[in-house]
Amino acid sequence: GAGGAKRFGANLATGDVIVIMDSHMRMPYNWLLTVDEALDRYPQAIFCCACINFRCKWVGSGAKWSRATTEKSSDVFMKQSWMNRGEHDVVDRCDSLLGGCYFIPRYIWEVMGGLNPSLYGWGYEEHDLSLRAYMMGFEVRRINSIGIQHRFQKELKEPKKGFPNTYADFNAMAVASCIFEDGVFEKLYYPFFKHVAPIHAIVQFEDAIDEINQFRDFVQAKRMYSDSDLPALCNFRLPTLREQQEMVDCIMRHKGESTKECRRKSRNCKDCKEKEKQEVVKA
């Protein structure tokens, strides 16, 4: 899958900068020159670019963390949303990589241990690299002056059947279990994944636990900051047990509904709001 292919290719590369990109992208003129200037100016950072689709419609530049509940259960735990582009000629910090094309100095790639070796299929590479970069003392920045065309799944005329998007839940668990401090995943994340993730993802995670823990030991030994530092570093805040349970309850209540209907309800769910009012009255 994409995760393993990116790691395999990066390990074979011999240059000073690792460039990871999706195959369905179109690069603008002189993009490498602009990237080179950003790397020289911010040697302690990893980078993403602005993103547009093949209809030349603006999408976003970098990502921010959010708590929005969507139809994708794994998004509840480390949800990202696009940031506005910002000033054209500015290379500023962002919370997380997003956009399908990333530039990472080789020495940072080696210090971080590359991409999480447990990831397969595609999904959660940006979460993995971004959170570990901040925890290990690096930065995540976006190069606003580069607008890269990205052909998204919904723009393809071919059927979506066959896309390897069923691995997202497994990858989300692998990333969360490696990054956060002792006990956080077991207490805060794993009980809820057991409610909302497909059973095959849970089984695969438990089968791969030895490999996951091996990389976890490496990550924990390299980290410079604790989980409590993440809000100041990149605006990522661990949810409380109550917040997690409320989001999981909402997902379970609307399970099986269409994508559009589920998004609408999960953002403004009358049933969930009524339940919250009853809890407040009881309190």
C-alpha positions, -999 to 999 in steps of 0.1 A, spaced: 0 0 0 9 37 -1 24 38 34 48 10 28 57 22 -7 66 57 6 88 43 33 104 19 9 112 46 -16 125 70 10 149 44 23 163 39 -12 167 77 -19 202 92 -17 196 129 -17 196 154 11 158 159 10 130 133 10 101 143 -13 69 123 -8 41 129 -32 10 112 -46 12 100 -82 -19 119 -92 -4 154 -89 7 181 -112 36 203 -101 39 240 -110 68 256 -128 100 262 -107 85 245 -77 118 229 -66 136 262 -65 109 276 -42 112 245 -20 150 248 -19 147 284 -6 123 273 21 146 245 32 176 268 35 156 293 55 139 268 79 163 238 83 145 225 114 111 221 96 92 197 74 70 212 47 37 209 28 23 231 0 -9 247 -10 -33 224 -28 -58 229 -57 -78 204 -76 -76 197 -114 -104 222 -120 -81 248 -106 -104 253 -76 -87 263 -43 -87 236 -16 -64 246 12 -29 249 26 -18 227 55 -42 214 82 -55 223 116 -68 199 142 -105 199 149 -131 180 170 -158 178 143 -176 144 142 -180 129 107 -192 97 93 -157 83 94 -152 68 129 -114 72 129 -117 109 123 -132 113 157 -98 108 173 -74 129 152 -96 150 129 -80 174 104 -94 202 83 -79 225 57 -64 258 66 -69 289 44 -39 297 22 -27 328 40 -2 352 25 12 341 -8 49 346 -2 49 334 35 63 301 48 45 299 81 38 272 107 8 250 105 -6 223 128 -2 194 104 9 184 69 -19 179 44 -21 179 6 -3 148 -7 32 164 -12 58 168 16 94 178 18 115 165 47 153 170 52 170 137 53 185 142 87 150 149 102 136 118 84 164 97 100 160 112 135 122 106 133 127 71 120 109 78 88 73 69 83 56 46 109 65 10 96 31 -3 107 11 18 83 -3 2 52 -29 10 26 -31 47 29 -42 72 55 -28 89 86 8 95 73 3 132 78 -9 128 114 20 105 121 48 127 107 34 160 120 28 150 156 61 132 159 80 161 143 66 185 169 73 161 198 109 156 187 116 193 185 110 201 148 84 223 131 57 218 104 55 246 79 35 253 47 49 269 15 19 290 4 34 302 -29 33 267 -43 -1 255 -55 0 219 -64 -28 203 -85 -42 172 -68 -67 148 -85 -89 136 -57 -110 104 -57 -143 122 -62 -129 137 -94 -121 103 -110 -146 89 -134 -136 53 -126 -156 35 -98 -144 41 -63 -146 4 -56 -112 -11 -49 -96 20 -33 -76 8 -2 -95 32 22 -105 4 46 -71 6 64 -78 40 79 -90 27 113 -60 4 116 -36 32 108 -53 56 132 -49 30 160 -12 24 151 -4 61 151 -22 69 183 -7 39 202 29 49 191 27 87 197 9 93 230 23 87 265 19 55 285 -17 46 293 -33 73 270 -41 50 241 -53 21 264 -75 44 285 -87 70 261 -86 56 225 -87 18 224 -120 13 243 -138 35 218 -121 21 187 -136 -12 198 -170 3 195 -167 21 162 -139 4 142 -146 -27 120 -138 -59 137 -111 -68 111 -92 -36 119 -92 -45 156 -80 -81 148 -52 -67 125 -41 -43 152 -39 -70 179 -20 -93 155 6 -65 147 10 -53 183 46 -65 187 57 -45 156 37 -15 167 52 -16 202 87 -18 188 83 14 169 65 29 199 96 23 221 117 42 195 93 71 194 90 75 232 128 74 235 132 103 210 105 126 222 114 160 237 79 171 247 50 156 266 14 152 255 5 183 276 28 204 254 9 196 222 -17 224 226 11 250 226 32 233 199 5 225 173 -30 232 188 -36 195 193 -56 187 225 -63 152 238 -101 149 243 -116 140 276 -133 107 283 -166 124 283 -160 141 249 -149 108 234 -179 90 247 -203 116 234 -188 114 199 -189 77 199 -225 77 210 -234 100 182 -216 78 156 -234 47 169 -267 64 169 -264 74 132 -246 43 120 -257 31 86 -270 65 74 -258 81 42 -227 102 42 -245 135 37 -272 128 62 -247 115 88 -226 146 84 -256 169 89 -268 151 120 -235 146 136 -227 184 134 -262 194 146 -277 163 161 -310 171 178 -311 137 196 -276 143 210 -283 178 220 -315 167 238 -296 141 256 -270 167 267 -299 190 280 -313 161 300 -279 154 315 -275 191 325 -309 191 342 -301 159 361 -268 175 372 
